[in-house]
Amino acid sequence: MALKLGANSINKLYLGSTPINKAYLGAGILFSGDSFDPASLFAASQQGAWYNPSDIDTLFQDSAGTEPVTAAGQPVGLMLDKSGNGNNARQASGAARPTYQVTPDRITVDNVDDSLSVTVPTGGFTGTMVLATDNGTASYGVTIPAGDYDIGGRGGGRGGLYFPGNALVGQLIRDGALSDWEAAATEAYFVGKGATASYGAVTSFMGFWWDWAELTSFPIIDTSSGTDFSYAWRECSSLTSFPLIDTSAGTNFSFAWVKCSSLTSFPLIDTSSGTNFDRAWVECSSLTSFPLIDTSSGTNFSYAWVRCSSLTIFPANIFDNVKGGEFEGAFTSTNLTQTSIDNILVSLVASGIAAGTRLFDQSGGSAPSVTGESAIDTLRSRGWTVTVTGGY
Amino acid sequence: MRLTIACPAALRDDANNLAMVLGYGLGDALTYGGLNWQDADGNIYACASLPVSETFTTTAQATLQRPSWDTDSVISMAAANRAQAALVFSLEPVLAMPDKLTACAGDDALATLAAMGLTHVVVDV
């Protein structure tokens, strides 16, 4: 049954901003989002790629495409692009081929060496990527240069491959940004094929998007259950901003935004549960200021802002309620103003962290004023070893 | 059955030749790539994980034959035989050995690698 408004068929149905995949009248389907055809996104000859493992005719066990996938458990060496652009994804190495599984139809990756590779044509893709996995579905802004691009596991230069899930249910990349409703409809389409809609059940986001330098924007996804965000966005070097996601349950933020070197601002996320901020913002070299995040549960800030070379403004009172004193290298090679370094030192005094072998390092930027120097005296009296610009 | 294999750096070229013999073609020369894993002693490994048939372990330990596709003798059979001699199969995770090609069964590749005593090589920042 088709849903109609007058004589016109309704192709999209929303509840607020949430796309509705199916609507029922009793037991009958009144509306089905399946009527949306992602092929329409390429109707004007747009470049890109669309992978849809639910269409088994697009899957082959070998990279040459001579042996079709016919059953669950078989390797996938070739996945055809359904966008009409011929940007097929292949894997020549037998050991690195993902595995076809059913219920839902998907290709599983082992997060060790499994991936497919597509050769992005000259000009690359600048637009939107919709990625639908067994862990969640989301749309990202992307700039993917011409050349080889991994489908499935990504990154991998430093152990394992990084992917926000264990299986790919669908992926669509279009050169030219999708509108909000096009992205929502594509997400709903993949969810209709069995992808998990929300990341809301995920507790560990460790390494999910590590090394995804192609991401130019990151969506607001449901991260409310996330406790481990370590390495999650490490080296997402093209992100210029970061959304205000729910990190209220997060305890481990270590290495989370390392070398997000294009970030020019950082939101006031909820870090009230965060204990480990070890190296969290290393080399975020475009950040000029930092928000007054909640550090009250924090115990480790080692090297947290090291080599944030443009960081000049740091708020007062940020460490007033901090629980621990691991600050070695935290502000090395920054560009803090005198007020900012004073803010930090005074706040550490206010925290009242107990005496012990505590290290604090600053280099670059301005030396503290007499206010900061007084705070240093207090910290040293409590057993801290303090090194600051200017050598006080 | 899924096998997860840890290949020490010194055996990587030999192991890739063996992968070509046991695998599909020239693409299998890339089976063991980045040396991205390390054991507690700091030895580094390239790792691969793949589903295999029940007969795979028998095939892998039988006398090696040059595959029919290798008409140009790309494969070094001597290297493949060296790798085969270093193969250790286990149905349970065992610690990776720096002089062996250690292959362990296990459904979860990352969990198997952890049980083999291997951790990601993380470049210090």
Interface residues (C-beta under 8 A of the other chain):
Chain A: D62 S63 G73 P75 G77 Q91 A92 S93 G94 A95 A96 R97 T99 D110 N111 V112 D113 D114 G156 G157 R158 G159 G160 F255 V258 K259 R279 V282 E283 Y303 V306
Chain B: R2 T4 I5 A19 G23 Y24 G25 L26 G27 D28 A29 L30 T31 G33 G34 N36 W37 C47 A48 S49 L50 P51 A109 L110 L113 T119 H120 V121 V122 V123 V125
